[in-house]
């Protein structure tokens, strides 16, 4: 085990346009140094090389992608203003609607589904000038049954779930950034397994309109990229108030990239939290956090969560399973024999949840956040594992337990690829922030990566 200084294991793809990040590519296209079509062609070439092994894409139409790129090049040539992602290809998880592309959500029950409208986040990407490259693989209805995707670092291992295709595509250099979703651990965990940055915003920052509903109180749309800066810019673009999403708060632009790249006013202090599931951490993860604490010295303290957090995973399960039972009722009623056994069990469990238990489980979100506020009054962020360790085999998507508390509390979190396990595979550090202070979290995570890089 070694703390690697956020190298993110991105040496793997090589060199070329497909290996550049979102911020750099947007700058090159805006300056006229490269064309959007060239960038898109580079990504398509990388996909042709890596896709047979990685299997990250549910739907890819090269002509569709190149037509967008050529139109964006013509737009630039006309002298009109450019958006912040002009000419940058982005992958979209296949539970997010894209006009003109299939959205089959990882299940045969939605085979042939082709939405007529863009999801709110896709509309924002188009307005920013992004090239919608294609749809990335998801697990069955974004739950637990694995899809076809393999880990780019070891095809015998899982890339995680349910945003498996997005994490793997970014890690393999197929696309500089992608969207994922998280209802339990589906941005943070696959980012850890694949060695990329995964950012799950505060629950009320990004609209879910046009995205498969699993559990509205927890569903969040996040970003995958190969740097904090890239994940921040992509999140800046998709964030913003949408009156059609009742869970959103009215607020101005979050300015995540601007905040993330600013120097902290004082040296941050961090709280290392083992969480009630520390016994699930692998030996190399435990050793890595011991090394991390040793390197950071007086900038980090170990902090124990109060006893009520021991219930958080059960509370989350109560709400999530009941919500899945409600929102997936048509799949169960019309095609239960074509659902995985695990998903059927979740739906059946959700149908047994009592109304009083469901209501109480939702009320505890704010109670636990009150306790977190006391931690965040003293510390800039919490650090904790993103996953138990390196990616396991392909039979499952890995344990989301280290993500569950934070998803339940609706707080922002980011995976920073800081560690390498005994088998040479990435292990992410999860950095967690106060609800609604996403920019400060990203700034602290960027500081942490830089601080450890000086000791690598």
Secondary structure, 3 states (H helix, E strand, C coil): CEECCCCCCCCCCCCCHHHCCHHHHHHHHHHCCCCHHHHHHHHHHHHHHHHHHHCCEEEECHHHHHHHHHHHHHHHHCCCCCCCCCCCEEEEECCECCCCCECCCCCHHHCCCECCCCCHHHHHHHHCCCEEEEEECCCHHHCCCCCCCCECCECCECCCCCCHHHHHHHHCCCCCEEEEEECCCCCHHHHHHHCCEEEECCCCCECCCCECCCCCCCCEEEEEECCHHHHHHHHHHHECCCCCCCCCCCCCCCCHHHHHCCCCCCCCCEEECCCCCHHHCCHHHHHHHHHHHHHHHHHEEECCCCHHHHHHHHHHHHHHHHHHHHHCHHHHHHHHHHCCHHHHHHHHHHHCCCHHHHHHHHHHHHHHHHHHHHHHCCCCEEEEECCCCCCCECCCCCCCHHHHHHHHCCCCEEEEEEEECCCCCEEEEEEECCCCCHHHHHHHHHHHHHHHHCCC
